[in-house]
Amino acid sequence: MPDGAPWVPALLAWYREHARDLPWRRQPPDPYAVWVAEVMLQQTRTETVLPYFQRWMARFPTVAHLAQATPEEVLRLWEGLGYYRRALYLLEAARQVMTRFQGRLPETAEALQTLPGIGPYTARAIASIAFGQPVAVLDGNVHRVLARMFALEEPVDTGPGERKLWELAQAHLPPEDPGTYNQALMELGARVCLPRNPRCAQCPVRPWCRAYASGNPQAWPRKRPKKAIPHHTVVAGVWLRDGHVLLARRPPGGLLAGLWEFPGGKVEPGESLEDALRREWAEELGLAVQVGEALGVYRHAYTHFRITLHAFLVQAQGAPQAREGQTLTWAPLAALQDYPMGKVDRLIARELQRRFSPPTTDH
């Protein structure tokens, strides 16, 4: 135990008594389960992750099962979790684990970081929790706990603030139990040391917390002033024909990688919604499109921007032309659930099925 850190035993004792019973915390730890959970938990709440994790492990119980999956299977199971590139990285990394590491996850943070989609935080979390490696972790919860514990004046979203947090996290890590320490800090931030209205009365490390002693713990962590979040107006066209609808598949890199969508794009300054849709379909599909009835307005916030999407029924003559690297398909209206989509496109798909699917008859 590091000298002069009496709050660490208090934190570990609290965690052992109050930790949530989560399926990836089984003992002895399953490195594959820890890995999947840590990737799913990035920027996603535990309550949201639980059913996804359970479905994932039922379908892909081992890294060998995952390595044999198709991108379509993986994206379909991931749909709704967001940040879809994470799922494709999991698949690619699983294949590399089978070919480069004989089917076993490497044990060190350095080796783990050679796999696609595993950055410093995830590598350290897996190494400490699954393999007992003495490395600290920093996620948003740990940022907040340590910034308050030590009343850190450096903004945590700057290089100097981040370096100071790494030093604090590593300096107080008990080498004999790093996984419990890391999970305890994350658990404390998730359940007690909340961003707003922290539950200081329940906090096991309150006697050592400098932010609490100041009388205003919510003044930490310090952060840089927020920039305004950009907003984009977007249009999408829905071409129904003979019980099928035209879908385009997004490229494998970037936002919503590999997911299916209704073709469209951003509205340029000075354009009407209809003009923007006609321009997008001409540029993307080589079609002169007639814009028909409005289907709905959908709003969504991504990490760095927000959109308002306007969907319209459209009609066109001729065959759509896929650009290089683009995939188009006529998907059966009744089978749209089989095509992995982002949140907004899934809402449009459900509206289409509700309005245009033939009524079912009972016999």
CORDA-V121669 format. One record per residue. RES is the residue in one small letter. PSI is psi in radians with two decimals (NA if undefined). Layout:
BEGIN
res = <RES & RES>
psi = <PSI & PSI>
END
This chain:
BEGIN
res = <m & p & d & g & a & p & w & v & p & a & l & l & a & w & y & r & e & h & a & r & d & l & p & w & r & r & q & p & p & d & p & y & a & v & w & v & a & e & v & m & l & q & q & t & r & t & e & t & v & l & p & y & f & q & r & w & m & a & r & f & p & t & v & a & h & l & a & q & a & t & p & e & e & v & l & r & l & w & e & g & l & g & y & y & r & r & a & l & y & l & l & e & a & a & r & q & v & m & t & r & f & q & g & r & l & p & e & t & a & e & a & l & q & t & l & p & g & i & g & p & y & t & a & r & a & i & a & s & i & a & f & g & q & p & v & a & v & l & d & g & n & v & h & r & v & l & a & r & m & f & a & l & e & e & p & v & d & t & g & p & g & e & r & k & l & w & e & l & a & q & a & h & l & p & p & e & d & p & g & t & y & n & q & a & l & m & e & l & g & a & r & v & c & l & p & r & n & p & r & c & a & q & c & p & v & r & p & w & c & r & a & y & a & s & g & n & p & q & a & w & p & r & k & r & p & k & k & a & i & p & h & h & t & v & v & a & g & v & w & l & r & d & g & h & v & l & l & a & r & r & p & p & g & g & l & l & a & g & l & w & e & f & p & g & g & k & v & e & p & g & e & s & l & e & d & a & l & r & r & e & w & a & e & e & l & g & l & a & v & q & v & g & e & a & l & g & v & y & r & h & a & y & t & h & f & r & i & t & l & h & a & f & l & v & q & a & q & g & a & p & q & a & r & e & g & q & t & l & t & w & a & p & l & a & a & l & q & d & y & p & m & g & k & v & d & r & l & i & a & r & e & l & q & r & r & f & s & p & p & t & t & d & h>
psi = <2.28 & 2.47 & 2.59 & 0.43 & 1.15 & -0.29 & -0.39 & -0.86 & -0.65 & -0.71 & -0.80 & -0.69 & -0.73 & -0.78 & -0.76 & -0.49 & -0.58 & -0.03 & 2.46 & 2.55 & 1.66 & 2.53 & -0.42 & 0.05 & 0.26 & 2.66 & 2.37 & 2.68 & 2.51 & 1.91 & -0.67 & -0.77 & -0.72 & -0.76 & -0.91 & -0.78 & -0.78 & -0.65 & -0.77 & -0.61 & -0.17 & 2.03 & 0.42 & 2.43 & 2.60 & -0.74 & -0.61 & -0.68 & -0.62 & -0.96 & -0.58 & -0.77 & -0.77 & -0.73 & -0.71 & -0.84 & -0.50 & -0.65 & -0.69 & 1.32 & -0.32 & 2.90 & -0.52 & -0.70 & -0.76 & -0.71 & -0.42 & -0.04 & 2.87 & 2.72 & -0.65 & -0.78 & -0.78 & -0.80 & -0.64 & -0.70 & -0.46 & -0.29 & 2.25 & -0.34 & -0.38 & 3.04 & 1.05 & -0.34 & -0.51 & -0.71 & -0.74 & -0.60 & -0.69 & -0.77 & -0.84 & -0.70 & -0.68 & -0.71 & -0.65 & -0.60 & -0.71 & -0.67 & -0.61 & -0.49 & 0.42 & 0.62 & 0.12 & 2.30 & 2.38 & 2.72 & -0.34 & 2.66 & -0.65 & -0.79 & -0.66 & -0.62 & -0.15 & -0.13 & 2.56 & 2.35 & -0.01 & 1.86 & -3.01 & -0.78 & -0.92 & -0.71 & -0.76 & -0.64 & -0.84 & -0.81 & -0.71 & -0.76 & -0.77 & -0.50 & 0.04 & 0.36 & 2.43 & 1.16 & 2.40 & 2.85 & 2.74 & 2.00 & -3.02 & -0.66 & -0.75 & -0.69 & -0.88 & -0.78 & -0.87 & -0.65 & -0.64 & -0.73 & -0.73 & 0.17 & 0.93 & 2.15 & -0.44 & 2.36 & 2.31 & -0.28 & 0.51 & 2.85 & -0.88 & -0.69 & -0.74 & -0.77 & -0.71 & -0.70 & -0.72 & -0.78 & -0.77 & -0.78 & -0.76 & -0.64 & -0.50 & 0.09 & 2.22 & 1.99 & -0.38 & -0.21 & 1.00 & -0.61 & -0.75 & -0.75 & -0.87 & -0.78 & -0.59 & -0.74 & -0.75 & -0.72 & -0.71 & -0.75 & -0.60 & -0.51 & -0.39 & -0.95 & 1.15 & 2.73 & -0.79 & 2.50 & 0.99 & 2.53 & 1.18 & -0.54 & -0.43 & 0.01 & 2.21 & -0.31 & 0.25 & -0.70 & -0.37 & 0.08 & 2.04 & -0.57 & -0.71 & -0.74 & -0.48 & -0.32 & -0.07 & 1.21 & -0.44 & -0.14 & -0.21 & 2.67 & 2.61 & 2.45 & 2.75 & 2.69 & 2.42 & 2.48 & 2.70 & 2.43 & 2.16 & 2.63 & 2.36 & 2.41 & 2.28 & 2.60 & 2.64 & 2.46 & 2.40 & 1.90 & 1.87 & 2.35 & 2.05 & 0.79 & 0.18 & 2.81 & 2.50 & 2.21 & 2.59 & 2.50 & 2.27 & 2.64 & 2.83 & -0.31 & 2.69 & -2.88 & 2.36 & 0.72 & 2.26 & 0.02 & 2.76 & 2.57 & 2.88 & 2.20 & 2.50 & -2.72 & -2.95 & 2.58 & 2.21 & 2.74 & 2.32 & -0.13 & 2.56 & 2.86 & -0.77 & -0.74 & -0.70 & -0.72 & -0.72 & -0.75 & -0.80 & -0.77 & -0.57 & -0.76 & -0.72 & -0.57 & -0.08 & 0.54 & 2.46 & 2.03 & 2.50 & 2.19 & 2.21 & -2.38 & 2.46 & 2.35 & -0.45 & 2.92 & 2.28 & 2.32 & 2.47 & 2.53 & 2.17 & -3.03 & -0.77 & 0.03 & 2.90 & 2.69 & 2.67 & 2.03 & 2.29 & 2.11 & 2.42 & 2.56 & 2.49 & 2.82 & 2.59 & 2.83 & 2.49 & -3.02 & 2.36 & 2.52 & 2.08 & 2.39 & 2.94 & 2.26 & -0.04 & 2.58 & 2.29 & 2.63 & 2.64 & 1.82 & 2.35 & 2.32 & -0.66 & -0.19 & 0.36 & -0.44 & -0.28 & -0.07 & 1.94 & 2.31 & 2.79 & 3.04 & -0.81 & -0.79 & -0.57 & -0.66 & -0.71 & -0.77 & -0.74 & -0.66 & -0.70 & -0.83 & -0.65 & -0.71 & -0.54 & -0.11 & 2.45 & 2.53 & 2.52 & 2.59 & 2.40 & 2.45 & NA>
END
